[in-house]
Amino acid sequence: MDIALDHKRLTIEDINKPAATFLIERFDVPELLDKVILTVSTPSDEDKIACILVYDSLYNLRAEYRDIHHSKRLIIAETDIESSTGTRPGPIASGEWILVVHLQDPLSKQHWHCEYEIMGRKN
């Protein structure tokens, strides 16, 4: 059974701000999940993401992806076989998780945006 955890559109309108290339999002993961599924998409190849990091509620780095163009779907699961390459399998700790998005520096245009969706799955 899939459970929607978060869905947002991230927008940067002033790329000249010093912190404009880092976005930090927090989302809650309920108890008893087997997987966390993250899908990130940008409207074009020009809206590149330099790096995505996902930390669990115990501050363990659970996923690290670089040079994302257009879209990426990743699965963080309890087992190696169900987890995407670039993730760290293990128990899915409940609580507040952190998604860090580092954008391409410098940004290629004045306005940047992407969308992400986070789902949880119970088997």
C-alpha positions as CSV (number, residue, x, y, z in Angstrom):
1,M,0.0,0.0,0.0
2,D,1.4,3.4,-1.0
3,I,1.1,6.4,1.3
4,A,1.6,10.0,0.0
5,L,4.2,11.7,2.3
6,D,4.9,15.0,0.5
7,H,4.5,16.7,-2.8
8,K,5.9,20.2,-3.6
9,R,6.9,22.5,-6.4
10,L,10.2,24.3,-5.5
11,T,10.9,27.7,-7.1
12,I,13.8,30.1,-7.0
13,E,13.1,33.5,-8.4
14,D,16.1,35.4,-7.2
15,I,19.2,33.4,-8.2
16,N,21.5,36.1,-7.0
17,K,20.8,35.4,-3.3
18,P,23.8,33.6,-1.7
19,A,21.8,30.6,-0.5
20,A,19.8,30.3,-3.8
21,T,21.5,27.1,-4.9
22,F,20.6,25.1,-1.7
23,L,17.1,24.0,-0.8
24,I,16.3,22.0,2.3
25,E,13.0,20.3,2.7
26,R,11.8,18.2,5.7
27,F,9.1,15.5,5.6
28,D,7.6,13.1,8.1
29,V,7.9,9.3,7.7
30,P,5.3,7.3,9.7
31,E,6.1,4.1,11.5
32,L,6.2,0.7,9.8
33,L,7.1,1.6,6.3
34,D,9.3,-0.7,4.2
35,K,10.3,1.9,1.5
36,V,10.5,5.6,0.8
37,I,10.2,6.5,-2.9
38,L,11.3,9.9,-4.1
39,T,10.6,11.3,-7.6
40,V,12.2,14.6,-8.6
41,S,11.5,16.2,-12.0
42,T,12.5,19.4,-13.7
43,P,10.7,20.9,-16.7
44,S,13.8,20.8,-19.0
45,D,17.4,19.7,-19.2
46,E,18.4,23.3,-18.5
47,D,17.1,23.0,-14.9
48,K,19.8,20.7,-13.7
49,I,20.2,19.5,-10.2
50,A,23.9,19.1,-9.1
51,C,23.2,16.9,-6.1
52,I,20.3,15.4,-4.0
53,L,20.9,14.1,-0.5
54,V,18.4,12.3,1.7
55,Y,18.9,11.9,5.4
56,D,16.7,9.7,7.7
57,S,15.4,10.8,11.0
58,L,18.6,9.5,12.7
59,Y,20.7,11.8,10.4
60,N,22.1,8.9,8.4
61,L,22.7,9.7,4.8
62,R,20.4,7.3,2.9
63,A,20.8,8.6,-0.7
64,E,23.2,10.6,-2.8
65,Y,22.7,11.4,-6.4
66,R,24.6,13.8,-8.7
67,D,24.0,15.5,-12.0
68,I,20.2,15.0,-12.4
69,H,18.7,16.1,-15.7
70,H,15.0,16.2,-16.2
71,S,13.9,13.4,-13.7
72,K,15.0,10.8,-11.2
73,R,13.2,8.2,-9.2
74,L,14.8,6.5,-6.3
75,I,13.8,3.9,-3.8
76,I,15.2,3.7,-0.3
77,A,14.3,0.3,1.1
78,E,15.2,-2.1,3.9
79,T,16.9,-4.6,1.5
80,D,19.6,-4.2,-1.2
81,I,17.5,-5.9,-3.8
82,E,14.7,-3.4,-3.5
83,S,16.9,-0.3,-3.1
84,S,18.0,1.9,-5.9
85,T,21.7,2.2,-6.7
86,G,23.1,5.1,-4.8
87,T,21.0,4.5,-1.7
88,R,21.8,2.9,1.6
89,P,19.4,0.1,2.5
90,G,18.3,-0.5,6.1
91,P,15.4,0.0,8.4
92,I,13.1,2.9,7.5
93,A,13.2,5.0,10.7
94,S,10.1,7.0,11.4
95,G,10.3,10.7,12.1
96,E,11.5,13.8,10.3
97,W,13.6,13.1,7.2
98,I,15.6,15.7,5.3
99,L,15.9,16.3,1.5
100,V,18.7,18.5,0.4
101,V,18.7,19.8,-3.2
102,H,21.9,21.5,-4.5
103,L,21.4,23.2,-7.8
104,Q,23.8,23.7,-10.6
105,D,26.0,26.7,-9.8
106,P,25.7,29.2,-11.5
107,L,22.0,28.7,-12.4
108,S,21.5,28.9,-16.2
109,K,18.5,31.3,-16.1
110,Q,16.7,33.7,-13.8
111,H,13.9,31.4,-12.6
112,W,14.4,27.8,-11.6
113,H,11.9,25.2,-10.4
114,C,11.4,21.5,-9.9
115,E,8.8,19.2,-8.4
116,Y,9.2,16.3,-6.0
117,E,6.9,13.7,-4.7
118,I,7.6,11.4,-1.8
119,M,5.7,8.2,-1.2
120,G,5.9,5.6,1.5
121,R,5.2,1.9,1.0
122,K,4.0,-0.8,3.4
123,N,4.3,-4.4,2.1
